[in-house]
Amino acid sequence: MPSDGNGLVQATGWRSRWTYALLVAAWLAIVGLSGWLALQWHHREAERAFSARFQELTRELDASLNVNAAVMEGAAALVGAHHRLKRPALRHQLRELLRRFPHVQALRVYVANRRDVGPRLLVHESVHVEAANPWAERAASHLNLQMAVIEALDAGEATASGPIPGRDGRQGYALVRRVYGDGLRMAVVLIVGLPSVVTEHESPGCHYRVRLLHEKAPPEGGELSLYERRPAGAGADLVTLALQRRHRFSAAGQPFRLEADCQVGWATMNGGLIAGLGAGAGGGLLLVFAAGSALERRRRDKELAQERLFYLANFDTVTGLPNRNLLLDRLGQAIARAHRSERPLVLLYMDMDGFKAVNDTAGHDAGDDVLRQIARRLSGLVREQDTVGRLSGDEFVVLLEDVETPEPVETVVRKIQDAMAAPFHYDGLTFLLGVSVGTATYPADGTTASELLQTADMAMYAAKYPDTPSAR
């Protein structure tokens, strides 16, 4: 038999899914926006820290290079003021000067051959201020130092050499200045260890690379100092910021440039911020599901109320069969279909014989139970497309559609009479009932629902027998 009311809840599953989908989409949008804002804040903080550290490093290096230039000027003044290079007073004054600046590893004085007009340097006279310094001894023969000495003698200006390997894997360089004294063309050489601020510098929590280079150095290699540490983390370069800073120093004879690069990594992310975002995202997700559950309960309660109202308006509360309201609606629709298909339909109107005795002898609970038994028996006798309904009291209706000949109707009537003649049982009691059946056919007996009901009702009363079973 056709079912009604299910259409009210068929779309509820989809509405529920859409509700949750919209809530989750809103949550994802909020989490994404929060993550983006946190990443922007993270970038700003990383850039601020990187810039501050680079400026600090620049100031420290600039001060160190200026100190080197001042030491060179002092040493050059002392050398130029003495006639003989090996004079003990000169050596003593130079040694005292260097003790104040421990990053200067050695000081040498080279004298060019007077007869030599080319760039070749003769190193037959020198002053070793610090003896037994292996780095100074190795640096004296390094090509970069020799080239810087030749350049300084020719140019007449202070010159810095390229990188010179130092001890413990650290680099150094030579600062050279031409000096005239006692008619000699001399070169004062400071062998300088690089400032520790470069090689021992702590990076600001990112993939950090800092290089100190001579202006004449190639883009890659030839660094006076190279410092690199802390990988940024997998995938950091896809979402985080790459920072760069460049600076050129102006210290005399030391045309160096400082280059720093920082790929912001996950290590610099604020732990409290990450924890807060995680907690917020988790709490937001819980709120999403809580809101979704509340909306779902509210929607479901509303639909259940509507479904209940629909059921009360269209179905009999005792038997669960369609009531008069729904029967009239279905009868009207069946008449419209029969009119279009030109196929007859039959309406059976039934009244139970002897039912009043059930209520009188056993009570209304027994009567309701017998009515439900009647409904089950009638529903089991008809086809799926047919309708069984209860009009009121002990009156029932069966609507048969697409009936070809009268014979099937007569067969259904006999089955109904046989089924109703079988005993009904309730709480140890047995009831014998009968049924009176009247029929009406569309369009022969009427063309409207009311006409067919009236005709079938009259036929039922005409067929009603006076005898009624009694309870035993």
Number of C-alpha atoms within 10 A of each C-alpha: 11 10 9 14 15 9 10 13 15 10 10 15 11 11 14 17 13 12 17 19 13 14 18 17 13 13 17 15 12 14 19 13 12 15 16 13 12 17 16 14 14 21 20 13 15 23 19 13 15 24 17 13 16 23 14 13 16 20 13 16 20 17 13 18 22 18 14 22 21 14 19 22 16 14 26 23 15 14 24 19 15 14 13 12 20 13 11 10 11 20 18 11 14 22 17 12 15 19 12 10 13 11 17 21 21 25 24 20 24 23 22 23 17 10 6 10 9 10 13 14 19 12 12 9 15 16 18 18 20 16 10 9 13 12 17 22 13 12 21 19 10 15 13 17 24 18 17 23 30 20 20 25 25 12 12 15 15 24 24 27 25 25 22 24 17 20 12 6 7 16 20 25 24 28 28 34 27 25 24 16 16 13 8 14 15 26 28 28 27 26 25 22 22 22 16 13 14 20 16 9 13 13 19 22 21 24 22 22 17 24 21 22 24 22 15 12 16 10 9 7 11 17 19 25 20 18 17 18 13 15 16 20 14 9 10 17 14 8 11 17 19 17 16 16 14 13 14 17 17 13 17 18 20 22 16 21 19 23 17 20 19 23 22 28 27 18 15 15 18 14 10 9 12 13 11 12 16 14 12 14 19 13 12 17 17 12 14 19 16 12 15 20 15 12 15 20 12 12 15 15 12 12 15 14 12 15 18 13 13 14 18 14 15 20 22 19 12 12 19 16 23 26 23 19 13 19 23 17 12 17 22 16 13 21 22 14 16 18 15 9 10 13 15 20 23 22 25 25 29 28 22 20 23 19 23 17 17 23 15 12 13 14 12 13 12 18 21 16 17 21 22 16 17 20 19 15 15 21 18 13 15 18 12 10 11 16 23 25 24 24 21 12 13 18 18 23 27 21 21 23 21 16 15 11 9 10 10 12 18 12 11 17 20 13 16 22 17 12 18 21 16 12 12 17 14 15 8 5 13 14 19 19 23 23 26 22 26 23 25 24 19 22 18 11 17 17 15 15 20 13 15 24 22 15 19 25 23 16 19 21 15 12 15 18 12 6 9 17 14 16 17 8
